């Protein structure tokens, strides 16, 4: 579950920063600076790393305990369903 939470956190962080940069461009017609572009790339890499870690842990769980793997994804589906209204209001 920690791996999933880390993946969700890095996803949100990257998306929020991207949204802020997009808003800055639309509202003030300011282009992304080199530092901002570097930060965005770093946030995306952080997310990619967490996705790979999550996938690796899921694969390991599935190979040693298929029932636990299934239960994990059923639980994650419940969480995502419960959180869907919040995600829609925040644009995530």
Phi and psi restraints in degrees (value plus and minus 20) as a CYANA .aco file:
   2 UNK   PHI     -79.9   -39.9
   2 UNK   PSI     -59.7   -19.7
   3 UNK   PHI     -84.2   -44.2
   3 UNK   PSI     -60.4   -20.4
   4 UNK   PHI     -84.7   -44.7
   4 UNK   PSI     -64.1   -24.1
   5 UNK   PHI     -82.2   -42.2
   5 UNK   PSI     -60.6   -20.6
   6 UNK   PHI     -82.7   -42.7
   6 UNK   PSI     -61.5   -21.5
   7 UNK   PHI     -83.5   -43.5
   7 UNK   PSI     -64.3   -24.3
   8 UNK   PHI     -84.2   -44.2
   8 UNK   PSI     -59.1   -19.1
   9 UNK   PHI     -84.4   -44.4
   9 UNK   PSI     -66.4   -26.4
  10 UNK   PHI     -88.7   -48.7
  10 UNK   PSI     -52.7   -12.7
  11 UNK   PHI     -82.6   -42.6
  11 UNK   PSI     -68.7   -28.7
  12 UNK   PHI     -83.0   -43.0
  12 UNK   PSI     -62.6   -22.6
  13 UNK   PHI     -81.5   -41.5
  13 UNK   PSI     -65.8   -25.8
  14 UNK   PHI     -83.8   -43.8
  14 UNK   PSI     -66.9   -26.9
  15 UNK   PHI     -83.2   -43.2
  15 UNK   PSI     -63.0   -23.0
  16 UNK   PHI     -83.1   -43.1
  16 UNK   PSI     -60.5   -20.5
  17 UNK   PHI     -87.7   -47.7
  17 UNK   PSI     -62.5   -22.5
  18 UNK   PHI     -80.4   -40.4
  18 UNK   PSI     -62.7   -22.7
  19 UNK   PHI     -82.5   -42.5
  19 UNK   PSI     -61.6   -21.6
  20 UNK   PHI     -82.9   -42.9
  20 UNK   PSI     -62.6   -22.6
  21 UNK   PHI     -85.3   -45.3
  21 UNK   PSI     -60.5   -20.5
  22 UNK   PHI     -84.1   -44.1
  22 UNK   PSI     -61.8   -21.8
  23 UNK   PHI     -83.6   -43.6
  23 UNK   PSI     -61.5   -21.5
  24 UNK   PHI     -80.5   -40.5
  24 UNK   PSI     -60.0   -20.0
  25 UNK   PHI     -87.5   -47.5
  25 UNK   PSI     -65.4   -25.4
  26 UNK   PHI     -89.6   -49.6
  26 UNK   PSI     -61.8   -21.8
  27 UNK   PHI     -99.5   -59.5
  27 UNK   PSI     -59.0   -19.0
  28 UNK   PHI    -139.2   -99.2
  28 UNK   PSI     -18.9    21.1
  29 UNK   PHI      34.9    74.9
  29 UNK   PSI      18.2    58.2
  30 UNK   PHI    -122.1   -82.1
  30 UNK   PSI     108.1   148.1
  31 UNK   PHI     -95.5   -55.5
  31 UNK   PSI     139.5   179.5
  32 UNK   PHI     -89.2   -49.2
  32 UNK   PSI     110.7   150.7
  33 UNK   PHI     -98.7   -58.7
  33 UNK   PSI     147.4   187.4
  34 UNK   PHI     -81.0   -41.0
  34 UNK   PSI     -61.4   -21.4
  35 UNK   PHI     -83.6   -43.6
  35 UNK   PSI     -61.5   -21.5
  36 UNK   PHI     -86.0   -46.0
  36 UNK   PSI     -60.4   -20.4
  37 UNK   PHI     -83.4   -43.4
  37 UNK   PSI     -60.9   -20.9
  38 UNK   PHI     -83.5   -43.5
  38 UNK   PSI     -63.7   -23.7
  39 UNK   PHI     -82.3   -42.3
  39 UNK   PSI     -63.6   -23.6
  40 UNK   PHI     -80.8   -40.8
  40 UNK   PSI     -64.2   -24.2
  41 UNK   PHI     -83.2   -43.2
  41 UNK   PSI     -59.3   -19.3
  42 UNK   PHI     -84.7   -44.7
  42 UNK   PSI     -62.8   -22.8
  43 UNK   PHI     -84.3   -44.3
  43 UNK   PSI     -58.2   -18.2
  44 UNK   PHI     -86.3   -46.3
  44 UNK   PSI     -61.1   -21.1
  45 UNK   PHI     -84.1   -44.1
  45 UNK   PSI     -60.8   -20.8
  46 UNK   PHI     -76.9   -36.9
  46 UNK   PSI     -64.6   -24.6
  47 UNK   PHI     -85.2   -45.2
  47 UNK   PSI     -65.4   -25.4
  48 UNK   PHI     -78.6   -38.6
  48 UNK   PSI     -60.4   -20.4
  49 UNK   PHI     -82.2   -42.2
  49 UNK   PSI     -62.4   -22.4
  50 UNK   PHI     -88.8   -48.8
  50 UNK   PSI     -55.5   -15.5
  51 UNK   PHI     -82.5   -42.5
  51 UNK   PSI     -65.0   -25.0
  52 UNK   PHI     -84.7   -44.7
  52 UNK   PSI     -59.6   -19.6
  53 UNK   PHI     -83.9   -43.9
  53 UNK   PSI     -63.2   -23.2
  54 UNK   PHI     -82.1   -42.1
  54 UNK   PSI     -66.1   -26.1
  55 UNK   PHI     -81.3   -41.3
  55 UNK   PSI     -63.9   -23.9
  56 UNK   PHI     -81.7   -41.7
  56 UNK   PSI     -63.8   -23.8
  57 UNK   PHI     -87.6   -47.6
  57 UNK   PSI     -57.6   -17.6
  58 UNK   PHI     -85.3   -45.3
  58 UNK   PSI     -62.0   -22.0
  59 UNK   PHI     -82.2   -42.2
  59 UNK   PSI     -61.9   -21.9
  60 UNK   PHI     -84.7   -44.7
  60 UNK   PSI     -62.9   -22.9
  61 UNK   PHI     -82.7   -42.7
  61 UNK   PSI     -64.7   -24.7
  62 UNK   PHI     -81.7   -41.7
  62 UNK   PSI     -58.6   -18.6
  63 UNK   PHI     -92.0   -52.0
  63 UNK   PSI     -49.0    -9.0
  64 UNK   PHI    -120.3   -80.3
  64 UNK   PSI     -41.2    -1.2
  65 UNK   PHI    -177.2  -137.2
  65 UNK   PSI      67.3   107.3
  66 UNK   PHI     -81.2   -41.2
  66 UNK   PSI     -54.8   -14.8
  67 UNK   PHI     -87.4   -47.4
  67 UNK   PSI     -61.4   -21.4
  68 UNK   PHI     -84.9   -44.9
  68 UNK   PSI     -57.9   -17.9
  69 UNK   PHI     -82.0   -42.0
  69 UNK   PSI     -66.1   -26.1
  70 UNK   PHI     -82.5   -42.5
  70 UNK   PSI     -64.3   -24.3
  71 UNK   PHI     -82.3   -42.3
  71 UNK   PSI     -59.2   -19.2
  72 UNK   PHI     -79.8   -39.8
  72 UNK   PSI     -67.1   -27.1
  73 UNK   PHI     -92.4   -52.4
  73 UNK   PSI     -48.5    -8.5
  74 UNK   PHI     -86.5   -46.5
  74 UNK   PSI     -61.7   -21.7
  75 UNK   PHI     -83.8   -43.8
  75 UNK   PSI     -64.8   -24.8
  76 UNK   PHI     -82.1   -42.1
  76 UNK   PSI     -57.3   -17.3
  77 UNK   PHI     -83.5   -43.5
  77 UNK   PSI     -60.7   -20.7
  78 UNK   PHI     -82.8   -42.8
  78 UNK   PSI     -63.7   -23.7
  79 UNK   PHI     -80.5   -40.5
  79 UNK   PSI     -69.6   -29.6
  80 UNK   PHI     -83.0   -43.0
  80 UNK   PSI     -56.6   -16.6
  81 UNK   PHI     -86.0   -46.0
  81 UNK   PSI     -63.9   -23.9
  82 UNK   PHI     -86.0   -46.0
  82 UNK   PSI     -52.7   -12.7
  83 UNK   PHI    -108.8   -68.8
  83 UNK   PSI     -28.0    12.0
  84 UNK   PHI     -73.9   -33.9
  84 UNK   PSI     -65.5   -25.5
  85 UNK   PHI     -81.1   -41.1
  85 UNK   PSI     -58.2   -18.2
  86 UNK   PHI     -86.6   -46.6
  86 UNK   PSI     -61.7   -21.7
  87 UNK   PHI     -82.0   -42.0
  87 UNK   PSI     -58.1   -18.1
  88 UNK   PHI     -88.5   -48.5
  88 UNK   PSI     -55.2   -15.2
  89 UNK   PHI     -96.1   -56.1
  89 UNK   PSI     -44.0    -4.0
  90 UNK   PHI    -120.4   -80.4
  90 UNK   PSI     -20.3    19.7
  91 UNK   PHI      54.0    94.0
  91 UNK   PSI       3.9    43.9
